[in-house]
Amino acid sequence: MARIEPLPREALVEHERALEIVEATMGFVPNSMHTMARVPGLLEGFMGMAMGVLGNELLPADLKQMIALITSAGGGCRYCQAHTGHSAERLGVSEEKLAAIWHFETSEHFDDAERAALRLAFHAGQVPNAATDEDFDAAKQHYTDEQITAIVAVISMFGFLNRWNDTMATTLEESPNRFGERVLGDGGWERGKHA
């Protein structure tokens, strides 16, 4: 149960156009955004950051969602794991690949470039941060400095979301919860154990 009740959609009329874009992209509006709206300027600021982090073309959108998923696994946030996995699937990542993400280091579903990005994300998502110079050296074999910075931007944004949603015990929406049950089972998914 959420520790702070999200505001109802009717209370967010001034954000309606932005929420429609989020809904078209994700298939729903996250409860976390309904809660962020309680702090003046926070929802707008977050949405601006999200557009910069997720809206650039430095990395493929599906890779950004897998980076966000494994960052959230490193941080332990089930809410964000469900959201990012669900979004990756909507972007065309196969269910088999998403189910294998827990084994990205050895799974045939991932290439060396993806492994380097996901390794950096998993290590950087942990508390304390476990990213190493070796993680960056491996990433530099496949990505430009701009692309690595974009990877770190995704990691950082989801670091915020991981802390936000775990602390608030944000209620997970039905669609990503069904995704988590169906696909993320190898990661220890349990209904209601997301926050």
C-alpha contacts under 8 A as a table, 3 or more apart, distances in Angstrom:
res1	aa1	res2	aa2	distance
1	M	169	A	6.45
1	M	170	T	7.23
1	M	171	T	6.18
2	A	5	E	6.07
2	A	168	M	6.05
2	A	169	A	4.80
2	A	170	T	4.91
2	A	171	T	5.59
3	R	168	M	5.31
3	R	169	A	5.91
3	R	170	T	7.39
4	I	35	T	7.23
4	I	168	M	6.46
5	E	35	T	6.85
6	P	31	N	6.26
6	P	32	S	7.27
6	P	33	M	7.94
6	P	34	H	4.82
6	P	35	T	4.24
6	P	36	M	8.00
7	L	11	A	6.34
7	L	12	L	7.55
7	L	34	H	5.11
7	L	35	T	5.97
7	L	37	A	7.24
7	L	38	R	7.26
8	P	11	A	5.51
8	P	12	L	7.15
8	P	34	H	6.88
9	R	12	L	5.25
9	R	13	V	7.20
9	R	34	H	7.25
10	E	13	V	5.92
12	L	15	H	5.39
12	L	16	E	6.41
12	L	34	H	7.85
12	L	37	A	7.51
13	V	16	E	5.08
14	E	17	R	7.87
15	H	18	A	5.52
15	H	19	L	6.09
16	E	19	L	4.99
16	E	20	E	6.06
17	R	20	E	5.14
17	R	21	I	6.55
18	A	21	I	5.17
18	A	22	V	6.40
19	L	22	V	4.96
19	L	23	E	6.01
19	L	29	V	6.51
20	E	23	E	4.98
20	E	24	A	6.08
21	I	24	A	5.10
21	I	25	T	6.20
22	V	25	T	5.12
22	V	26	M	5.91
22	V	27	G	7.64
22	V	28	F	7.13
22	V	29	V	6.12
23	E	26	M	5.25
23	E	27	G	4.84
23	E	28	F	4.42
23	E	29	V	5.12
24	A	27	G	5.51
24	A	28	F	7.35
26	M	29	V	7.19
26	M	87	S	6.21
26	M	90	R	7.87
29	V	33	M	7.23
30	P	33	M	5.57
30	P	34	H	7.04
30	P	173	E	7.12
31	N	34	H	5.07
31	N	35	T	6.47
31	N	170	T	6.66
31	N	171	T	6.72
31	N	172	L	7.29
31	N	173	E	7.24
32	S	35	T	5.13
32	S	36	M	6.16
32	S	164	W	7.90
32	S	165	N	6.72
32	S	170	T	6.25
33	M	36	M	4.93
33	M	37	A	6.31
33	M	43	L	6.48
34	H	37	A	5.48
34	H	38	R	7.60
35	T	38	R	5.72
36	M	39	V	5.91
36	M	42	L	6.04
36	M	43	L	5.40
37	A	40	P	6.61
37	A	41	G	7.65
37	A	42	L	6.50
37	A	43	L	5.25
39	V	42	L	5.53
39	V	43	L	7.54
40	P	43	L	7.56
41	G	44	E	5.38
41	G	45	G	6.00
42	L	45	G	5.02
42	L	46	F	5.92
43	L	46	F	5.09
43	L	47	M	6.01
44	E	47	M	5.17
44	E	48	G	6.15
45	G	48	G	5.15
45	G	49	M	6.27
46	F	49	M	5.09
46	F	50	A	6.04
47	M	50	A	4.94
47	M	51	M	6.13
48	G	51	M	5.21
48	G	52	G	6.42
49	M	52	G	5.10
49	M	53	V	6.08
49	M	157	M	7.98
50	A	53	V	5.04
50	A	54	L	5.64
50	A	55	G	7.31
50	A	157	M	7.52
51	M	54	L	5.40
51	M	55	G	4.75
51	M	56	N	7.56
52	G	55	G	5.40
52	G	56	N	6.07
53	V	56	N	6.38
53	V	150	A	6.91
53	V	153	A	6.03
53	V	154	V	6.07
53	V	157	M	7.70
54	L	61	A	7.08
54	L	64	K	7.08
54	L	154	V	7.33
56	N	59	L	7.49
57	E	60	P	6.63
57	E	61	A	7.81
58	L	146	E	7.28
58	L	147	Q	5.59
58	L	150	A	6.80
59	L	63	L	6.77
59	L	64	K	6.72
59	L	147	Q	6.49
59	L	150	A	7.37
60	P	63	L	5.36
60	P	64	K	6.48
61	A	64	K	5.10
61	A	65	Q	6.45
61	A	91	L	7.40
62	D	65	Q	5.18
62	D	66	M	6.37
62	D	88	A	5.29
62	D	91	L	5.82
62	D	92	G	7.35
62	D	93	V	6.71
63	L	66	M	5.01
63	L	67	I	6.07
63	L	88	A	7.88
63	L	114	E	7.59
64	K	67	I	5.03
64	K	68	A	6.13
64	K	151	I	7.29
64	K	154	V	6.72
65	Q	68	A	4.92
65	Q	69	L	6.05
65	Q	84	T	5.29
65	Q	85	G	6.89
65	Q	87	S	6.63
65	Q	88	A	5.32
66	M	69	L	4.87
66	M	70	I	6.20
66	M	84	T	6.91
66	M	85	G	6.93
66	M	88	A	6.51
66	M	118	L	7.45
67	I	70	I	5.38
67	I	71	T	5.98
67	I	117	A	6.91
67	I	118	L	5.59
67	I	121	A	5.86
67	I	122	F	7.93
67	I	151	I	7.31
67	I	154	V	7.03
67	I	155	I	7.02
68	A	71	T	5.04
68	A	72	S	6.08
68	A	80	C	7.88
68	A	81	Q	7.68
68	A	84	T	6.14
68	A	121	A	7.57
68	A	154	V	6.18
68	A	155	I	6.19
68	A	158	F	6.16
69	L	72	S	5.16
69	L	73	A	6.24
69	L	80	C	6.91
69	L	81	Q	4.94
69	L	82	A	7.85
69	L	84	T	5.16
69	L	85	G	6.00
70	I	73	A	4.77
70	I	74	G	6.18
70	I	81	Q	7.49
70	I	101	I	7.53
70	I	102	W	7.91
70	I	118	L	6.44
70	I	121	A	6.32
70	I	122	F	5.32
70	I	125	G	7.81
71	T	74	G	5.07
71	T	75	G	6.24
71	T	118	L	7.85
71	T	121	A	4.95
71	T	122	F	4.80
71	T	123	H	7.63
71	T	124	A	7.01
71	T	125	G	4.52
71	T	126	Q	7.62
71	T	155	I	5.94
71	T	158	F	6.97
71	T	159	G	7.50
72	S	75	G	4.83
72	S	76	G	5.77
72	S	77	C	5.23
72	S	78	R	7.24
72	S	80	C	5.92
72	S	81	Q	5.58
72	S	122	F	7.81
72	S	125	G	6.47
72	S	158	F	6.69
72	S	159	G	7.36
72	S	162	N	6.31
73	A	76	G	4.86
73	A	77	C	6.29
73	A	78	R	7.34
73	A	81	Q	6.41
73	A	122	F	7.00
73	A	125	G	7.56
74	G	121	A	7.88
74	G	122	F	4.97
74	G	123	H	6.67
74	G	124	A	7.64
74	G	125	G	4.76
74	G	126	Q	4.78
75	G	125	G	5.05
75	G	126	Q	4.97
75	G	127	V	6.78
75	G	159	G	7.28
75	G	162	N	6.56
76	G	162	N	7.60
77	C	80	C	5.56
77	C	81	Q	6.28
77	C	162	N	5.25
77	C	163	R	7.82
77	C	165	N	7.35
77	C	166	D	6.12
77	C	194	H	6.55
77	C	195	A	6.52
78	R	81	Q	4.88
78	R	82	A	6.12
78	R	189	W	7.78
78	R	193	K	7.23
78	R	194	H	4.13
78	R	195	A	6.26
79	Y	82	A	5.39
79	Y	83	H	6.37
79	Y	162	N	7.85
79	Y	165	N	6.75
79	Y	166	D	7.62
79	Y	170	T	7.42
79	Y	171	T	7.92
79	Y	172	L	5.94
79	Y	194	H	5.10
79	Y	195	A	6.42
80	C	83	H	4.95
80	C	84	T	5.94
80	C	158	F	7.66
80	C	161	L	7.18
80	C	162	N	6.42
80	C	165	N	7.68
81	Q	84	T	5.37
81	Q	85	G	5.90
81	Q	180	G	7.79
82	A	85	G	5.30
82	A	86	H	5.88
82	A	176	P	5.14
82	A	177	N	6.30
82	A	179	F	6.63
82	A	180	G	5.22
82	A	184	L	7.89
83	H	86	H	5.17
83	H	87	S	6.09
83	H	176	P	5.61
84	T	87	S	4.96
84	T	88	A	6.02
85	G	88	A	5.03
85	G	89	E	6.19
85	G	98	L	6.83
85	G	176	P	7.98
85	G	179	F	7.59
85	G	180	G	7.71
86	H	89	E	5.18
86	H	90	R	6.31
86	H	176	P	5.64
86	H	179	F	6.00
86	H	180	G	7.78
87	S	90	R	4.97
87	S	91	L	6.27
88	A	91	L	4.98
88	A	92	G	6.51
88	A	93	V	5.53
89	E	92	G	5.14
89	E	93	V	4.76
89	E	94	S	6.23
89	E	95	E	6.78
89	E	98	L	7.71
90	R	93	V	7.32
93	V	97	K	6.69
93	V	98	L	6.91
94	S	97	K	5.24
94	S	98	L	6.34
95	E	98	L	5.13
95	E	99	A	6.02
95	E	183	V	6.47
96	E	99	A	5.13
96	E	100	A	6.19
97	K	100	A	5.03
97	K	101	I	6.28
97	K	109	H	5.62
97	K	110	F	7.77
98	L	101	I	5.15
98	L	183	V	6.91
98	L	184	L	7.44
99	A	102	W	7.16
99	A	183	V	5.34
99	A	184	L	5.66
99	A	185	G	7.59
99	A	186	D	6.91
100	A	103	H	5.40
100	A	104	F	6.42
100	A	107	S	6.56
100	A	109	H	7.33
101	I	104	F	4.87
101	I	107	S	7.90
102	W	186	D	7.39
102	W	187	G	6.51
103	H	106	T	5.76
103	H	107	S	5.65
104	F	107	S	5.20
104	F	109	H	7.54
104	F	110	F	6.09
104	F	115	R	6.18
104	F	118	L	7.55
105	E	110	F	7.76
105	E	115	R	5.95
105	E	119	R	7.83
106	T	110	F	7.97
107	S	110	F	6.04
108	E	111	D	7.33
110	F	114	E	5.93
110	F	115	R	6.38
111	D	114	E	5.39
111	D	115	R	6.20
112	D	115	R	4.97
112	D	116	A	6.19
113	A	116	A	5.21
113	A	117	A	6.42
113	A	139	A	7.14
113	A	141	Q	7.92
113	A	142	H	5.47
113	A	143	Y	7.81
114	E	117	A	5.17
114	E	118	L	5.98
115	R	118	L	5.10
115	R	119	R	5.83
116	A	119	R	5.21
116	A	120	L	6.27
116	A	135	D	6.93
116	A	138	A	5.71
116	A	139	A	5.06
116	A	142	H	7.87
117	A	120	L	5.31
117	A	121	A	6.19
117	A	139	A	6.07
117	A	151	I	7.11
118	L	121	A	4.91
118	L	122	F	5.94
119	R	122	F	5.16
119	R	123	H	6.13
119	R	135	D	6.85
120	L	123	H	5.32
120	L	124	A	5.94
120	L	131	A	6.03
120	L	132	T	7.98
120	L	135	D	5.37
120	L	136	F	7.05
120	L	139	A	7.58
121	A	124	A	5.12
121	A	125	G	5.88
121	A	131	A	7.95
121	A	151	I	7.54
121	A	152	V	7.53
121	A	155	I	5.99
122	F	125	G	5.21
122	F	126	Q	6.76
123	H	126	Q	5.61
123	H	129	N	6.42
123	H	130	A	4.65
123	H	131	A	4.78
123	H	132	T	7.96
124	A	127	V	7.95
124	A	129	N	4.96
124	A	130	A	5.51
124	A	131	A	4.80
124	A	155	I	7.04
125	G	129	N	6.44
125	G	130	A	7.78
125	G	155	I	6.56
125	G	159	G	6.49
126	Q	129	N	5.00
126	Q	130	A	6.17
127	V	130	A	7.40
131	A	135	D	6.28
131	A	136	F	7.98
132	T	135	D	5.13
132	T	136	F	6.72
133	D	136	F	5.14
133	D	137	D	6.13
134	E	137	D	4.87
134	E	138	A	6.09
135	D	138	A	5.25
135	D	139	A	6.26
136	F	139	A	4.96
136	F	140	K	6.07
137	D	140	K	5.11
137	D	141	Q	6.70
138	A	141	Q	5.42
138	A	142	H	7.44
139	A	142	H	5.58
139	A	143	Y	5.88
139	A	148	I	7.01
140	K	143	Y	5.15
140	K	144	T	6.40
140	K	145	D	7.29
140	K	148	I	7.53
143	Y	146	E	7.88
143	Y	147	Q	5.62
143	Y	148	I	6.14
144	T	147	Q	5.07
144	T	148	I	6.20
145	D	148	I	5.08
145	D	149	T	6.08
146	E	149	T	5.04
146	E	150	A	6.21
147	Q	150	A	4.87
147	Q	151	I	6.23
148	I	151	I	4.89
148	I	152	V	6.27
149	T	152	V	5.05
149	T	153	A	6.13
150	A	153	A	4.89
150	A	154	V	6.40
151	I	154	V	5.28
151	I	155	I	6.33
152	V	155	I	4.89
152	V	156	S	5.98
153	A	156	S	5.09
153	A	157	M	6.11
154	V	157	M	5.25
154	V	158	F	6.22
155	I	158	F	5.34
155	I	159	G	6.08
156	S	159	G	4.86
156	S	160	F	6.52
157	M	160	F	5.30
157	M	161	L	6.44
158	F	161	L	4.69
158	F	162	N	5.73
159	G	162	N	5.10
159	G	163	R	6.33
160	F	163	R	5.35
160	F	164	W	6.06
161	L	164	W	4.89
161	L	165	N	5.91
162	N	165	N	5.49
162	N	166	D	5.98
163	R	166	D	5.40
163	R	167	T	5.81
164	W	167	T	5.39
164	W	168	M	5.98
165	N	168	M	5.12
165	N	169	A	5.59
165	N	170	T	5.11
165	N	195	A	6.70
166	D	169	A	5.01
166	D	170	T	6.86
166	D	194	H	7.70
166	D	195	A	4.59
167	T	170	T	7.92
167	T	195	A	7.45
168	M	195	A	7.85
169	A	194	H	7.80
169	A	195	A	4.72
170	T	195	A	6.64
171	T	195	A	7.87
172	L	176	P	7.14
172	L	177	N	6.29
172	L	192	G	7.93
172	L	194	H	7.26
173	E	176	P	6.01
173	E	177	N	6.19
174	E	177	N	5.01
174	E	178	R	6.13
175	S	178	R	5.28
175	S	179	F	6.41
176	P	179	F	4.85
176	P	180	G	6.13
177	N	180	G	5.01
177	N	181	E	6.29
177	N	191	R	6.98
178	R	181	E	5.17
178	R	182	R	6.12
179	F	182	R	5.13
179	F	183	V	5.82
179	F	184	L	7.38
180	G	183	V	5.45
180	G	184	L	4.86
180	G	185	G	6.86
180	G	189	W	6.34
181	E	184	L	6.14
181	E	185	G	5.92
181	E	189	W	6.15
181	E	190	E	6.78
181	E	191	R	6.85
182	R	185	G	6.63
183	V	186	D	7.82
184	L	187	G	5.45
184	L	188	G	7.19
184	L	189	W	5.84
185	G	188	G	5.30
185	G	189	W	4.77
185	G	190	E	7.63
186	D	189	W	7.11
189	W	193	K	7.45
190	E	193	K	5.44
190	E	194	H	7.58
191	R	194	H	7.31
192	G	195	A	7.75
